[in-house]
Amino acid sequence: MIRILIVDDSHVVAEALKTILSAESDMEVIGRANNGREAVSMTADLKPDLITMDIEMPELDGVEATRQIMVETPTPIIVVSSHVNDKERNISFHGLEAGALTVLEKPVDMFAAEFEHQRKQLVRTVRAMSEVKLVRRYGQTAPHKPTPPVRKPKAPRISSVTRQIVGIASSTGGPQALQKILTSLPKDFPTPICIVQHISEGFVPGMISWLTPISALPLKIANDGEIAEKGVVYFAPDGKHLLADRHGSKIKIVLDDGPPVNGFRPSGNPLLRSLAQNFGASAVGCILTGMGDDGADGLLELYNSNGHTFVQDEESSIIFGMPGAAVKKGATETCIALDDIASHLINTVYGTLKK
């Protein structure tokens, strides 16, 4: 049984969350805190398996409450925020810095068209996050569990091809991983970077605002038909697949309205497939932490097109679902710890890493 503490100053929201979660046979709501100060105290007393955390609350906000809980009683925390409140939506990402695992939209309007999707996403995320071992993320020493070999050893694939583009797919834990990577990439990074991040609708602008101060590279939401520039990071917008195509000697961004892939739009598969089909050996593809298996098929296609492929390793992933699926398909050349991904990208695109 997953024991859940709901933290929200709105009775309506708290009751909506309780109704959704209590309907699941493996979940039990053990309490509700009205503000961050109560949340810190109740977490210490009740020892929940997981916390849903509001952001804007009296006495102590959700960001500071998360920070205190992670110091005093480390517990998996999901920030549950409103996409209609721009201030709260943007502040939500600071909850990730404080130690929360992911950010979701509040599924409170049962008459809204997107309610069922939001409900399923909340339930699925609670199940996955309740099993996350926080010892991996907060400075304690965890037993080393090496990622299994990704494939039978082969002769290394040597390439002198100039890298032209990087594609990244990520989901749960992705914003934190991207923060770590973007912090370390230089301002003269020589290729565009296209990113598909699974995130609740309306949260991409807030994520970009949160990441921008730490990145030497400009970050933006991709526009259909624009020419991709070197050293610019392009994020897939809500409800569109992000692809890359050739336009003479340049790279053109393509946004596609096709159906969801693996339940997602944007999905990592169309992006990585477009790199395989249009760039082959001159493309680099990466899958970061996340639930499910999105991106694995596209990464395999890129691998088979002689592109350079890798995934975040299990030890540093919040959820190894997406990277693990790519490993099982034999789609990746190597698994890399999050701390080493930026340097790996730098070495790869600058041509000093031989595959």
FIBADREN-513069 format. One line per field, with one value per residue (C-alpha): residue number from 1; residue in one letter; x, y, z. Coordinates in pm, whole numbers, padded with zeros to 5 digits, always signed. Example, Ala and Ser with C-alpha at 12.3 -4.5 7.8 and 13.67 -1.06 7.14 Angstrom:
# residues 2
nr: (1,2);
rest: (A,S);
c1: (+01230,+01367);
c2: (-00450,-00106);
c3: (+00780,+00714);
***
This chain:
# residues 355
nr: (1,2,3,4,5,6,7,8,9,10,11,12,13,14,15,16,17,18,19,20,21,22,23,24,25,26,27,28,29,30,31,32,33,34,35,36,37,38,39,40,41,42,43,44,45,46,47,48,49,50,51,52,53,54,55,56,57,58,59,60,61,62,63,64,65,66,67,68,69,70,71,72,73,74,75,76,77,78,79,80,81,82,83,84,85,86,87,88,89,90,91,92,93,94,95,96,97,98,99,100,101,102,103,104,105,106,107,108,109,110,111,112,113,114,115,116,117,118,119,120,121,122,123,124,125,126,127,128,129,130,131,132,133,134,135,136,137,138,139,140,141,142,143,144,145,146,147,148,149,150,151,152,153,154,155,156,157,158,159,160,161,162,163,164,165,166,167,168,169,170,171,172,173,174,175,176,177,178,179,180,181,182,183,184,185,186,187,188,189,190,191,192,193,194,195,196,197,198,199,200,201,202,203,204,205,206,207,208,209,210,211,212,213,214,215,216,217,218,219,220,221,222,223,224,225,226,227,228,229,230,231,232,233,234,235,236,237,238,239,240,241,242,243,244,245,246,247,248,249,250,251,252,253,254,255,256,257,258,259,260,261,262,263,264,265,266,267,268,269,270,271,272,273,274,275,276,277,278,279,280,281,282,283,284,285,286,287,288,289,290,291,292,293,294,295,296,297,298,299,300,301,302,303,304,305,306,307,308,309,310,311,312,313,314,315,316,317,318,319,320,321,322,323,324,325,326,327,328,329,330,331,332,333,334,335,336,337,338,339,340,341,342,343,344,345,346,347,348,349,350,351,352,353,354,355);
rest: (M,I,R,I,L,I,V,D,D,S,H,V,V,A,E,A,L,K,T,I,L,S,A,E,S,D,M,E,V,I,G,R,A,N,N,G,R,E,A,V,S,M,T,A,D,L,K,P,D,L,I,T,M,D,I,E,M,P,E,L,D,G,V,E,A,T,R,Q,I,M,V,E,T,P,T,P,I,I,V,V,S,S,H,V,N,D,K,E,R,N,I,S,F,H,G,L,E,A,G,A,L,T,V,L,E,K,P,V,D,M,F,A,A,E,F,E,H,Q,R,K,Q,L,V,R,T,V,R,A,M,S,E,V,K,L,V,R,R,Y,G,Q,T,A,P,H,K,P,T,P,P,V,R,K,P,K,A,P,R,I,S,S,V,T,R,Q,I,V,G,I,A,S,S,T,G,G,P,Q,A,L,Q,K,I,L,T,S,L,P,K,D,F,P,T,P,I,C,I,V,Q,H,I,S,E,G,F,V,P,G,M,I,S,W,L,T,P,I,S,A,L,P,L,K,I,A,N,D,G,E,I,A,E,K,G,V,V,Y,F,A,P,D,G,K,H,L,L,A,D,R,H,G,S,K,I,K,I,V,L,D,D,G,P,P,V,N,G,F,R,P,S,G,N,P,L,L,R,S,L,A,Q,N,F,G,A,S,A,V,G,C,I,L,T,G,M,G,D,D,G,A,D,G,L,L,E,L,Y,N,S,N,G,H,T,F,V,Q,D,E,E,S,S,I,I,F,G,M,P,G,A,A,V,K,K,G,A,T,E,T,C,I,A,L,D,D,I,A,S,H,L,I,N,T,V,Y,G,T,L,K,K);
c1: (+00000,+00132,+00073,+00024,+00028,-00156,-00027,-00259,-00427,-00733,-00995,-01145,-00812,-00718,-01051,-01019,-00672,-00794,-01085,-00856,-00588,-00817,-00996,-00680,-00661,-00290,-00307,-00412,-00431,-00310,-00343,-00367,-00148,-00289,+00049,+00418,+00482,+00221,+00370,+00713,+00567,+00325,+00594,+00811,+00517,+00341,+00638,+00439,+00566,+00497,+00385,+00186,+00299,+00124,+00347,+00173,+00058,+00048,+00313,+00559,+00546,+00590,+00946,+01077,+00869,+01021,+01370,+01314,+01156,+01445,+01687,+01489,+01276,+01366,+01048,+00948,+00765,+00552,+00481,+00117,+00067,-00187,-00104,-00342,-00139,+00175,+00353,+00292,+00375,+00713,+00796,+00710,+01043,+01227,+01063,+01276,+01589,+01468,+01439,+01099,+01105,+00863,+00594,+00237,-00073,-00358,-00636,-00924,-01186,-01352,-01553,-01244,-01154,-00806,-00917,-00889,-00539,-00435,-00587,-00403,-00079,-00107,-00179,+00097,+00347,+00257,+00318,+00655,+00778,+00689,+00961,+01237,+01538,+01618,+01953,+02077,+02003,+02085,+02445,+02431,+02633,+02432,+02557,+02691,+02467,+02632,+02414,+02409,+02610,+02418,+02516,+02774,+03110,+03178,+03460,+03424,+03252,+03511,+03372,+03527,+03187,+03115,+02830,+02551,+02272,+02191,+01851,+01746,+01432,+01344,+01052,+01032,+01345,+01431,+01423,+01676,+01895,+01876,+01971,+02284,+02377,+02303,+02501,+02816,+02780,+02991,+02841,+03020,+02863,+02878,+02539,+02172,+02014,+01653,+01477,+01151,+01059,+00739,+00570,+00218,+00064,+00146,+00467,+00729,+00766,+00817,+01078,+01268,+01252,+01392,+01674,+01776,+01982,+02209,+02264,+02528,+02321,+01998,+01686,+01359,+01038,+01077,+00885,+00775,+00995,+01268,+01632,+01811,+02119,+02436,+02442,+02068,+01850,+01504,+01225,+00921,+00605,+00285,+00092,+00345,+00604,+00947,+01146,+01459,+01505,+01767,+01718,+02007,+02314,+02104,+01880,+01509,+01280,+00955,+00656,+00413,+00047,+00049,-00116,+00045,+00322,+00338,+00068,+00280,+00279,+00552,+00722,+01090,+01047,+00960,+01252,+01508,+01368,+01399,+01764,+01818,+01649,+01788,+02127,+02240,+02602,+02616,+02352,+02381,+02084,+02036,+01761,+01752,+01561,+01189,+00896,+00786,+00969,+00930,+01228,+01368,+01249,+01374,+01711,+01743,+01675,+01942,+02187,+02121,+02185,+02532,+02441,+02600,+02354,+02372,+02148,+02167,+02277,+02051,+02237,+02186,+01834,+01534,+01342,+01531,+01224,+01303,+01681,+01630,+01394,+01660,+01920,+01695,+01645,+02019,+01971,+02257,+02633,+02687,+02525,+02666,+02631,+02449,+02758,+02949,+02690,+02786,+03154,+03055,+02850,+03135,+03385,+03149,+03048,+03396,+03527,+03768,+03567,+03608,+03305);
c2: (+00000,+00345,+00587,+00943,+01284,+01558,+01913,+02187,+02490,+02446,+02212,+02161,+02059,+01838,+01655,+01608,+01456,+01237,+01108,+01018,+00850,+00673,+00504,+00301,-00028,+00015,+00376,+00529,+00900,+00919,+01293,+01644,+01941,+02291,+02461,+02392,+02411,+02144,+01939,+01931,+01830,+01570,+01412,+01358,+01214,+01003,+00891,+00880,+00690,+00992,+01355,+01562,+01922,+02248,+02552,+02871,+02829,+03042,+03029,+02820,+02767,+02436,+02502,+02571,+02287,+02050,+02171,+02115,+01774,+01655,+01753,+01622,+01333,+01257,+01149,+01127,+01450,+01531,+01899,+01932,+02274,+02477,+02552,+02850,+03030,+03148,+03248,+02912,+02721,+02892,+02862,+02491,+02411,+02551,+02267,+02032,+02214,+02170,+01794,+01718,+01447,+01582,+01842,+01759,+01962,+01954,+01727,+01897,+01969,+01636,+01792,+01908,+01717,+01643,+01522,+01149,+01188,+01396,+01142,+00851,+01047,+01130,+00770,+00630,+00884,+00822,+00449,+00505,+00783,+00598,+00346,+00597,+00548,+00900,+00778,+00806,+01175,+01342,+01281,+00956,+00657,+00391,+00048,+00062,-00123,-00123,-00096,-00430,-00455,-00293,-00542,-00804,-00637,-00535,-00362,+00010,+00210,+00467,+00783,+01100,+01235,+01591,+01594,+01823,+01779,+01637,+01495,+01424,+01256,+01265,+01232,+01198,+01352,+01510,+01875,+01808,+01607,+01879,+02138,+01939,+01896,+02249,+02398,+02240,+02298,+02585,+02882,+02783,+02435,+02360,+02199,+02266,+02053,+01934,+01819,+01633,+01653,+01486,+01742,+01857,+02097,+02461,+02394,+02419,+02801,+02774,+02503,+02717,+03018,+02802,+02660,+02980,+03140,+02835,+02780,+02946,+02837,+03012,+02805,+02838,+02665,+02537,+02702,+02516,+02583,+02779,+02715,+02555,+02745,+02609,+02630,+02685,+02446,+02380,+02237,+02066,+02271,+02134,+01899,+01885,+01629,+01788,+01671,+01787,+01787,+01896,+02224,+02239,+02272,+02385,+02216,+02293,+02245,+02063,+02049,+01767,+01728,+01351,+01123,+01057,+00797,+00572,+00798,+01112,+01416,+01529,+01190,+01106,+00849,+01089,+01316,+01037,+00874,+01204,+01221,+00865,+00926,+01271,+01280,+00925,+00913,+01290,+01279,+01213,+01070,+01041,+00917,+01048,+00935,+00870,+00632,+00402,+00320,+00628,+00695,+00342,+00257,+00587,+00546,+00196,+00336,+00600,+00336,+00129,+00442,+00472,+00767,+00790,+00676,+00663,+00672,+00796,+00512,+00345,+00468,+00836,+00803,+00882,+00630,+00394,+00307,+00489,+00437,+00075,+00009,+00137,-00086,-00392,-00318,-00288,+00072,+00228,+00210,+00303,+00410,+00725,+00876,+01209,+01391,+01278,+01341,+01701,+01612,+01314,+01541,+01790,+01520,+01365,+01675,+01826,+01501,+01399,+01092,+00790,+00567);
c3: (+00000,-00099,+00189,+00059,+00227,+00036,+00088,-00041,+00113,-00111,+00033,-00313,-00467,-00174,-00189,-00565,-00524,-00237,-00447,-00737,-00527,-00280,-00571,-00637,-00447,-00372,-00246,+00084,+00166,+00527,+00582,+00446,+00535,+00482,+00443,+00417,+00790,+00858,+00575,+00738,+01075,+00937,+00721,+01028,+01225,+00959,+00746,+00418,+00116,-00107,-00087,-00336,-00285,-00372,-00429,-00320,+00041,+00358,+00633,+00431,+00056,-00121,-00234,+00116,+00262,+00007,+00094,+00467,+00418,+00202,+00479,+00776,+00643,+00280,+00102,-00266,-00354,-00658,-00714,-00824,-00977,-01172,-01536,-01540,-01273,-01454,-01134,-00964,-01283,-01311,-00942,-00955,-01117,-00817,-00629,-00837,-00721,-00365,-00413,-00567,-00831,-01090,-01164,-01266,-01344,-01092,-01226,-01046,-01315,-01384,-01667,-01856,-02172,-02042,-01696,-01763,-01907,-01605,-01365,-01525,-01533,-01163,-01064,-01283,-01151,-00787,-00834,-01000,-00771,-00451,-00537,-00612,-00387,-00268,-00135,-00493,-00515,-00188,-00107,+00084,-00023,-00204,-00303,-00656,-00900,-01241,-01549,-01732,-02055,-02337,-02606,-02688,-02736,-03095,-03269,-03194,-03465,-03566,-03722,-03851,-03961,-03853,-03603,-03720,-03466,-03122,-03024,-02664,-02529,-02160,-01922,-01543,-01394,-01728,-01621,-01344,-01583,-01847,-01587,-01505,-01872,-01991,-01703,-01847,-02221,-02363,-02544,-02866,-02877,-03250,-03321,-03254,-02982,-03017,-02700,-02644,-02275,-02157,-01935,-01855,-02104,-02037,-01843,-02121,-02095,-01719,-01765,-02015,-01783,-01503,-01717,-01896,-01614,-01587,-01960,-02176,-02476,-02578,-02512,-02700,-02802,-03158,-03443,-03753,-04055,-03877,-03959,-03666,-03554,-03400,-03023,-02984,-02782,-02927,-02711,-02859,-02796,-02646,-02873,-03159,-03261,-03313,-03616,-03798,-04174,-04423,-04608,-04850,-04633,-04336,-04081,-04073,-03776,-03855,-03621,-03690,-03591,-03634,-03378,-03039,-03037,-02731,-02590,-02625,-02849,-02853,-02854,-02865,-03141,-03427,-03336,-03324,-03639,-03824,-03720,-03844,-04178,-04252,-04079,-04003,-03889,-03843,-03567,-03194,-03003,-02629,-02398,-02042,-01734,-01772,-01734,-02015,-02336,-02555,-02777,-02778,-03131,-03269,-03100,-03248,-03594,-03538,-03415,-03728,-03937,-03779,-03560,-03217,-02949,-02571,-02264,-01908,-01681,-01427,-01121,-01203,-01353,-01136,-01349,-01581,-01791,-02115,-02105,-02000,-02291,-02531,-02366,-02405,-02775,-02833,-02941,-02751,-02768,-02406,-02077,-01920,-01572,-01566,-01438,-01748,-02021,-02096,-02139,-02353,-02580,-02601,-02692,-02944,-03135,-03130,-03276,-03000,-02900,-03124,-03114);
***
